[in-house]
């Protein structure tokens, strides 16, 4: 009987297990998850779960019992230490060795660490895991704390909004001129800057963080010669894919693990999905690596089909969402194409009720709806079909999105 092994405890791993059983695979399945939890999803960790509005059921995909009920061996709290693709063997840190017929690497990514003075002091945190979120929640939920966030990516801005909502004093330190500039550009980043300023966040842009102060515990951040007092420091300066297992096994590593559109690596019977996979996207004909929820969810299902020999392609449009204060946003698009596109808006940007289109002069390559709902279907169709459309029609609210998408 065939034995499939999935290495990872995130959403991609969990969705791969689901899909294997849904497709009727009745062979052996083992999930190797280094954390002491069954596979889970991460978006609530910086939002609803961190705030206390959502429970574990919003985080954990399935309780541990589900795996036994579906004939899956869940090895949680056990890390993979070595992979031998030629022998089809995986070594674990408890001394055991697993043979496999197909193996999926869904090892995710790890937060980048500061290398500045004081970065290893108690009270300096990152947010990546469920345990990280639990520890952070214990310090934030009662309010009254001074939290300084270094970095203003999606995690940092979501935690800033959550921490402020919980009644804490929040300072965000960012070296760029606006938050989220790398993700959505300066113009849209300014929307999020204004949102946080309006809600009382002390957002300081274009600053140089020089170190973290304190003796037994972090008590401040030195920035441009000034010390910003802190009871807690959260570092959110991005993440790096967990590729060590693949690299030591001789699998090609290049901004993650390169795969084809079916998520197969260059090692026989080894696939990769989620944050760690740098997958070839057949629509834009280049590799893309995404650290977002939707990518992990869809890639897990594609990888499972590929493991079963079912023809599958990871060709969906990358998608992301965020909730910060009273702003809800959805974003779909191809980041490499968006980088050189012009932003065209319809609606009221000042009121934060609008749609932004990334327009390459002929077509829409990305679109973001802010506090405007039930439009993602039309926006994705515009992008997917590469519909030729003018900037004027995109701006004109009298021209329905469905009409544009159908043209």
Secondary structure in CASP SS format (residue, H / E / C, confidence):
PFRMAT SS
TARGET T0000
AUTHOR 0000-0000-0000
METHOD secondary structure of the structure
MODEL  1
X C 1.00
X C 1.00
X E 1.00
X E 1.00
X E 1.00
X E 1.00
X E 1.00
X C 1.00
X C 1.00
X C 1.00
X H 1.00
X H 1.00
X H 1.00
X H 1.00
X H 1.00
X H 1.00
X H 1.00
X H 1.00
X H 1.00
X H 1.00
X H 1.00
X H 1.00
X C 1.00
X C 1.00
X C 1.00
X C 1.00
X C 1.00
X E 1.00
X E 1.00
X E 1.00
X E 1.00
X E 1.00
X E 1.00
X C 1.00
X C 1.00
X C 1.00
X C 1.00
X C 1.00
X C 1.00
X E 1.00
X C 1.00
X C 1.00
X H 1.00
X H 1.00
X H 1.00
X H 1.00
X C 1.00
X H 1.00
X H 1.00
X H 1.00
X H 1.00
X C 1.00
X C 1.00
X C 1.00
X C 1.00
X H 1.00
X H 1.00
X H 1.00
X C 1.00
X E 1.00
X C 1.00
X C 1.00
X C 1.00
X H 1.00
X H 1.00
X H 1.00
X H 1.00
X H 1.00
X H 1.00
X C 1.00
X C 1.00
X E 1.00
X E 1.00
X E 1.00
X E 1.00
X E 1.00
X C 1.00
X C 1.00
X C 1.00
X E 1.00
X E 1.00
X E 1.00
X E 1.00
X E 1.00
X C 1.00
X C 1.00
X C 1.00
X C 1.00
X E 1.00
X E 1.00
X E 1.00
X E 1.00
X C 1.00
X C 1.00
X C 1.00
X C 1.00
X E 1.00
X E 1.00
X E 1.00
X C 1.00
X C 1.00
X E 1.00
X E 1.00
X E 1.00
X E 1.00
X C 1.00
X C 1.00
X C 1.00
X E 1.00
X E 1.00
X E 1.00
X C 1.00
X C 1.00
X C 1.00
X C 1.00
X C 1.00
X C 1.00
X C 1.00
X C 1.00
X C 1.00
X C 1.00
X C 1.00
X C 1.00
X E 1.00
X E 1.00
X C 1.00
X C 1.00
X C 1.00
X C 1.00
X H 1.00
X H 1.00
X H 1.00
X H 1.00
X H 1.00
X H 1.00
X H 1.00
X H 1.00
X H 1.00
X H 1.00
X H 1.00
X C 1.00
X C 1.00
X C 1.00
X C 1.00
X C 1.00
X E 1.00
X E 1.00
X E 1.00
X E 1.00
X E 1.00
X C 1.00
X C 1.00
X C 1.00
X H 1.00
X H 1.00
X H 1.00
X H 1.00
X H 1.00
X H 1.00
X H 1.00
X H 1.00
X H 1.00
X H 1.00
X H 1.00
X H 1.00
X C 1.00
X C 1.00
X C 1.00
X E 1.00
X E 1.00
X E 1.00
X E 1.00
X E 1.00
X C 1.00
X C 1.00
X C 1.00
X C 1.00
X C 1.00
X C 1.00
X C 1.00
X H 1.00
X H 1.00
X H 1.00
X H 1.00
X H 1.00
X H 1.00
X H 1.00
X H 1.00
X H 1.00
X H 1.00
X H 1.00
X H 1.00
X H 1.00
X H 1.00
X H 1.00
X H 1.00
X H 1.00
X H 1.00
X C 1.00
X C 1.00
X C 1.00
X E 1.00
X E 1.00
X E 1.00
X C 1.00
X C 1.00
X C 1.00
X C 1.00
X E 1.00
X E 1.00
X E 1.00
X E 1.00
X E 1.00
X E 1.00
X C 1.00
X C 1.00
X C 1.00
X E 1.00
X E 1.00
X E 1.00
X E 1.00
X E 1.00
X E 1.00
X C 1.00
X C 1.00
X E 1.00
X E 1.00
X E 1.00
X E 1.00
X C 1.00
X C 1.00
X E 1.00
X E 1.00
X E 1.00
X E 1.00
X C 1.00
X C 1.00
X C 1.00
X E 1.00
X E 1.00
X E 1.00
X C 1.00
X C 1.00
X H 1.00
X H 1.00
X H 1.00
X H 1.00
X H 1.00
X C 1.00
X C 1.00
X C 1.00
X C 1.00
X C 1.00
X C 1.00
X C 1.00
X C 1.00
X E 1.00
X E 1.00
X E 1.00
X C 1.00
X C 1.00
X C 1.00
X C 1.00
X E 1.00
X C 1.00
X C 1.00
X C 1.00
X C 1.00
X C 1.00
X E 1.00
X E 1.00
X E 1.00
X C 1.00
X H 1.00
X H 1.00
X H 1.00
X E 1.00
X E 1.00
X E 1.00
X E 1.00
X E 1.00
X C 1.00
X C 1.00
X C 1.00
X C 1.00
X E 1.00
X E 1.00
X E 1.00
X C 1.00
X C 1.00
X C 1.00
X C 1.00
X H 1.00
X H 1.00
X H 1.00
X H 1.00
X H 1.00
X H 1.00
X H 1.00
X H 1.00
X H 1.00
X H 1.00
X H 1.00
X H 1.00
X H 1.00
X H 1.00
X H 1.00
X C 1.00
X C 1.00
X C 1.00
X C 1.00
X C 1.00
X C 1.00
X C 1.00
X C 1.00
X C 1.00
X C 1.00
X C 1.00
X E 1.00
X E 1.00
X E 1.00
X E 1.00
X E 1.00
X E 1.00
X C 1.00
X C 1.00
X E 1.00
X E 1.00
X E 1.00
X E 1.00
X E 1.00
X E 1.00
X E 1.00
X C 1.00
X H 1.00
X H 1.00
X H 1.00
X H 1.00
X C 1.00
X C 1.00
X C 1.00
X E 1.00
X E 1.00
X E 1.00
X E 1.00
X E 1.00
X E 1.00
X E 1.00
X C 1.00
X C 1.00
X C 1.00
X C 1.00
X E 1.00
X E 1.00
X E 1.00
X E 1.00
X E 1.00
X E 1.00
X E 1.00
X C 1.00
X C 1.00
X C 1.00
X E 1.00
X E 1.00
X E 1.00
X E 1.00
X E 1.00
X E 1.00
X E 1.00
X E 1.00
X C 1.00
X C 1.00
X C 1.00
X C 1.00
X C 1.00
X H 1.00
X H 1.00
X H 1.00
X H 1.00
X H 1.00
X H 1.00
X H 1.00
X H 1.00
X H 1.00
X C 1.00
X C 1.00
X C 1.00
X E 1.00
X C 1.00
X C 1.00
X H 1.00
X H 1.00
X H 1.00
X H 1.00
X H 1.00
X C 1.00
X C 1.00
X C 1.00
X C 1.00
X C 1.00
X H 1.00
X H 1.00
X H 1.00
X H 1.00
X H 1.00
X H 1.00
X C 1.00
END
